[in-house]
Amino acid sequence: MRVLQLGPYPPPHGGVQSNLVGIRTYLRKRNVPCSVINITRHRKPDTDDVYYPKNAVELIRLLWRLEYDILHLHLGGVLTNRLLALSAVCCLMGKGETVLTFHSGGYPSSPEGRTAKPFSLRGFVLRRFDRLIGVNPEIIGFFKKLGVQENRMRLIYPHAFSAGDDSLEVPECLDRFFREHSPVFISVGLLESEYDLPLQIEAIGRVRETLLHAGLILIGSGSLEQDLRARIAAKMYGEHMLLTGDLAHAVTMRCIGQATAMLRTTLYDGDAVSVREALHLGTPVIASENGMRPAGVKLIPKQDLKALCAAMLEAAKSGRTATNTATPDDSNLEAVFKLYQELVGPVG
């Protein structure tokens, strides 16, 4: 068995990236070759069977040149015509079985997602895949609306890495921030409008009226980075917020494991891997209600500053409800591997 994955390869780290890397690590531990083609604008030199094509022509050449029995495409966000074209190319190459994992948890309930029909471009293209993986029940329902046959769909929840390395040295700015602030709230994700980060910036100011040493760490990068830095600098309490940019995944996990609680305020969101990672590490999570949060999350209404502040104060009062005793859970990776074997037969 040879597997070729297409999708976003870190850095930066995110839910889709974590799932892709998790599958690759699982396969390579079992001596199954697994190459990756990065399909984002983040490019580096090709190395260790990870390829960074500069354009669509280079990508198609790689699909033609590389050897594989299974092509596994990972998509998130909105199903644009560009992504549908990529999907069609993958299915038409004729080299092995094709698998698609659709990671965009909020898309089925979006205006575009609600218009899904079998006789649409989305339906025509997605039915070309040999197997479709949805990371939550809503995506499976979306596949059904597109006319995908029941036996070609699988519900496999996203993989969450278990922990950071306790022996890993974190950057001095982070170490100092944790020493000087308590409680510390953390947010991990893209710096984009759908994550409603200004709400968190306002909330930490109000929380500090009661908890004088509270702080907020924002981890991630995105188009709003400069705007958020300016917003933070304009606050009287700006020094008690730290916008780090992208960090190594292991460092991020270490920070989540140290935090009092993780914040996930969103206007539009799916089944976020970072939420599951935090819960796995024993870190309480406060998140906007989206209809698909895992058990154990403190849910608040979207764009509700009062509810967010109340939840943060309660989390600080209650403290961590578990310690970092997380153990690896590869059941979702095993499910993907079994799907591969279903398509091409057992390994060895």
C-alpha positions in Angstrom: 0.0 0.0 0.0 1.2 3.5 -0.9 -0.7 6.6 0.2 -0.6 10.1 -1.2 -2.3 12.8 0.9 -3.2 16.2 -0.4 -3.9 19.0 2.0 -2.4 21.7 4.2 0.8 20.6 5.7 2.2 22.5 8.8 3.3 25.1 9.6 1.0 26.7 10.5 -0.8 24.1 12.6 -4.6 23.7 12.6 -7.2 21.0 12.8 -6.8 19.8 9.2 -3.0 19.8 9.4 -3.1 17.8 12.7 -5.3 15.2 11.1 -3.1 14.9 8.0 0.1 14.6 10.0 -1.6 12.1 12.4 -2.5 9.8 9.5 1.0 10.1 8.0 2.7 9.3 11.3 0.4 6.3 11.9 1.1 4.9 8.5 4.8 5.4 8.6 5.0 3.6 11.9 3.5 0.6 10.1 6.0 0.9 7.3 3.3 2.2 4.9 4.8 4.8 2.5 2.9 8.1 2.7 3.8 11.2 0.7 2.1 14.6 1.0 1.4 17.4 -1.5 0.9 20.7 0.2 -2.0 22.7 -1.4 -1.7 26.0 0.5 0.2 29.2 -0.1 2.7 28.2 2.6 5.7 26.8 0.7 9.0 25.3 1.6 11.6 23.2 -0.2 10.5 19.7 -1.0 11.8 17.3 1.7 11.0 13.9 3.3 8.3 13.1 0.6 6.5 16.3 1.3 6.1 18.4 -1.9 5.2 22.1 -2.3 4.1 22.7 -5.9 4.1 26.3 -7.0 1.1 26.1 -9.2 -1.6 23.9 -10.6 0.6 22.6 -13.4 3.3 21.4 -11.0 0.6 19.8 -8.8 -0.8 17.8 -11.8 2.7 16.7 -12.7 3.2 15.4 -9.2 0.0 13.5 -9.3 1.1 11.9 -12.6 4.7 11.1 -11.4 4.2 9.9 -7.8 3.3 6.3 -7.1 0.3 5.6 -4.9 -2.5 3.2 -4.4 -4.7 5.6 -2.5 -5.1 9.4 -3.0 -6.5 11.1 0.1 -7.6 14.7 -0.3 -8.3 16.9 2.8 -10.5 19.9 2.4 -11.8 22.5 4.8 -13.6 25.8 4.6 -16.0 26.5 1.7 -16.3 24.2 -1.3 -15.2 26.8 -3.9 -15.1 26.1 -7.6 -11.3 25.9 -7.3 -11.5 23.1 -4.7 -14.1 21.3 -6.8 -11.8 21.5 -9.8 -8.9 20.1 -7.7 -11.3 17.3 -6.5 -12.2 16.5 -10.1 -8.6 16.3 -11.1 -7.8 13.9 -8.3 -10.6 11.6 -9.3 -9.8 11.7 -13.0 -6.1 10.9 -12.7 -6.9 7.2 -12.7 -4.0 6.2 -10.3 -5.5 4.3 -7.4 -8.5 4.7 -5.1 -9.7 8.2 -4.0 -10.7 9.3 -0.6 -11.9 12.8 0.5 -12.1 14.0 4.1 -14.2 17.1 4.4 -13.3 18.9 7.6 -15.5 22.0 7.4 -17.9 21.3 10.3 -19.9 24.5 9.9 -20.3 24.4 6.1 -23.5 22.1 6.0 -25.4 24.7 8.0 -24.1 27.7 6.0 -26.3 29.2 3.2 -24.2 27.4 0.6 -24.3 24.1 2.4 -28.1 24.2 2.9 -28.6 24.4 -0.9 -26.8 21.0 -1.5 -28.6 18.9 -4.1 -27.6 15.7 -6.0 -27.9 17.4 -9.4 -25.3 20.1 -8.6 -21.6 20.5 -9.4 -20.8 19.7 -5.8 -22.9 16.5 -6.0 -21.4 15.4 -9.3 -17.8 15.9 -8.2 -18.0 14.5 -4.7 -19.8 11.3 -5.9 -16.7 10.6 -8.0 -14.7 9.7 -4.9 -14.5 6.1 -3.8 -15.0 7.0 -0.2 -16.0 10.2 1.6 -15.1 10.8 5.3 -17.1 13.3 7.4 -15.7 14.5 10.7 -19.2 15.0 12.3 -22.8 13.8 11.6 -23.7 17.1 10.0 -21.2 16.5 7.2 -22.5 13.0 6.7 -26.0 14.5 6.3 -24.5 16.9 3.8 -23.1 14.0 1.8 -26.5 12.3 1.8 -28.1 15.5 0.4 -25.6 15.3 -2.5 -26.8 11.8 -3.3 -23.7 9.9 -2.0 -24.4 6.2 -1.4 -24.5 5.1 2.3 -21.8 2.5 1.8 -19.3 5.0 0.5 -19.5 7.4 3.5 -17.7 7.1 6.9 -18.1 9.1 10.0 -14.6 9.4 11.5 -14.0 12.1 14.1 -10.8 14.2 13.7 -7.6 13.1 15.4 -6.3 15.1 18.4 -2.7 14.9 19.4 -2.4 13.9 23.0 0.1 16.2 24.7 3.1 18.5 24.5 6.5 17.4 25.6 6.9 18.5 29.3 10.7 18.6 28.8 10.4 21.1 25.9 11.7 24.6 26.5 9.0 27.2 25.7 10.0 30.7 24.5 11.0 33.1 27.3 8.1 35.5 26.6 5.6 32.7 27.2 7.4 31.4 30.3 7.5 34.9 31.7 3.8 35.5 30.9 2.8 32.4 32.8 4.9 33.4 35.8 3.4 36.9 35.9 -0.2 36.1 35.3 -2.8 33.9 37.0 -5.3 32.9 35.8 -4.1 32.6 32.2 -6.7 32.1 29.4 -5.6 30.9 26.0 -7.0 31.0 22.4 -5.6 28.9 19.6 -6.7 29.4 16.0 -6.5 31.5 12.9 -6.6 35.3 13.4 -9.6 35.7 11.2 -13.0 37.5 11.7 -15.0 34.2 12.2 -13.1 33.7 15.5 -14.4 36.9 17.1 -11.1 37.6 18.8 -12.0 41.3 19.7 -14.6 39.8 22.0 -11.9 38.0 23.9 -9.8 41.2 24.1 -12.7 43.1 25.6 -13.5 40.2 28.0 -10.1 40.0 29.5 -10.3 43.7 30.4 -13.5 43.1 32.3 -12.3 39.9 33.9 -9.2 41.8 35.2 -11.5 44.2 37.1 -12.1 41.2 39.4 -9.0 39.1 38.8 -6.1 41.6 38.8 -3.5 39.2 37.5 -5.4 37.6 34.7 -3.9 37.4 31.3 -4.8 36.2 27.7 -2.5 34.4 25.2 -3.6 34.4 21.6 -1.8 31.8 19.5 -2.0 31.8 15.7 -1.7 33.9 12.6 -4.0 35.3 10.0 -5.1 38.4 8.0 -6.2 40.3 11.2 -2.8 40.1 12.9 -1.9 43.7 12.5 -5.4 44.9 13.4 -5.4 42.8 16.6 -1.9 44.0 17.6 -3.1 47.6 17.2 -6.2 46.9 19.2 -4.2 45.3 22.0 -1.7 48.2 22.0 -4.6 50.7 22.4 -5.9 49.0 25.6 -4.7 50.2 29.0 -4.3 46.5 29.9 -2.5 45.6 26.6 0.6 44.4 28.4 -1.5 41.6 29.9 -2.2 40.1 26.5 0.3 38.2 24.4 -0.2 37.6 20.7 2.5 35.0 19.8 1.9 34.2 16.1 2.3 30.6 15.0 4.1 28.2 17.4 5.4 24.7 17.1 2.6 22.3 17.8 4.4 20.8 20.8 4.8 24.2 22.3 1.2 25.0 21.7 0.1 21.8 23.5 2.4 22.7 26.4 0.7 26.1 26.7 -2.8 24.7 26.5 -1.8 22.2 29.2 -0.7 25.1 31.5 -3.6 27.4 30.9 -6.5 27.9 33.2 -9.0 27.6 30.4 -9.1 27.7 26.6 -11.4 30.2 24.7 -13.1 29.3 21.4 -15.3 32.2 20.5 -16.6 31.8 16.9 -19.2 33.1 14.6 -18.7 30.1 12.3 -17.0 26.9 13.4 -16.9 23.1 13.1 -15.7 20.4 15.4 -12.5 22.1 16.3 -9.5 19.8 16.9 -8.0 22.3 19.3 -11.1 21.9 21.5 -10.7 18.2 21.7 -6.9 18.6 22.4 -7.6 20.9 25.3 -10.2 18.5 26.8 -7.8 15.7 26.3 -5.2 17.6 28.3 -7.6 18.3 31.1 -7.9 22.0 30.2 -11.5 23.5 30.6 -12.9 24.9 27.3 -15.3 27.9 27.0 -16.8 27.9 23.5 -19.5 29.5 21.4 -22.4 27.1 20.9 -22.4 25.7 17.4 -24.4 22.5 17.8 -21.5 20.1 17.6 -19.2 20.7 20.6 -18.0 17.6 22.4 -19.2 16.8 25.9 -17.4 18.8 28.7 -17.3 22.2 26.9 -18.8 25.2 28.7 -21.1 26.6 26.0 -22.0 30.3 25.6 -24.1 32.2 23.0 -22.2 33.7 20.1 -21.0 37.3 20.5 -22.2 37.4 24.2 -19.6 39.4 26.1 -21.4 39.1 29.4 -21.7 35.3 29.1 -18.0 35.0 28.2 -16.9 37.0 31.2 -19.1 35.0 33.5 -17.7 31.8 32.2 -14.1 33.0 32.5 -14.6 34.0 36.1 -16.3 30.7 36.9 -13.4 28.8 35.2 -10.9 30.7 37.3 -12.8 30.0 40.5 -13.3 26.3 39.8 -9.7 25.7 38.6 -8.6 22.8 36.4 -10.9 19.8 36.8 -8.2 17.3 35.6 -4.5 17.0 35.4 -2.4 16.4 32.3 -2.7 12.6 32.2 -3.7 12.3 28.6 -2.8 9.1 26.8 -2.7 8.7 23.0 -6.0 7.6 21.3 -5.4 6.4 17.8 -8.8 4.9 17.2 -9.7 7.5 14.6 -6.4 6.9 12.8 -7.1 3.2 12.9 -10.5 3.7 11.3 -8.9 5.6 8.4 -6.3 2.8 8.0 -9.1 0.2 7.9 -10.9 2.2 5.3 -7.7 2.1 3.2 -7.5 -1.7 3.6 -11.1 -2.0 2.6 -10.2 -0.3 -0.7 -6.9 -2.0 -1.6 -6.6 -5.0 0.7 -4.5 -5.7 3.9 -0.9 -4.5 4.2 1.8 -7.2 3.9 
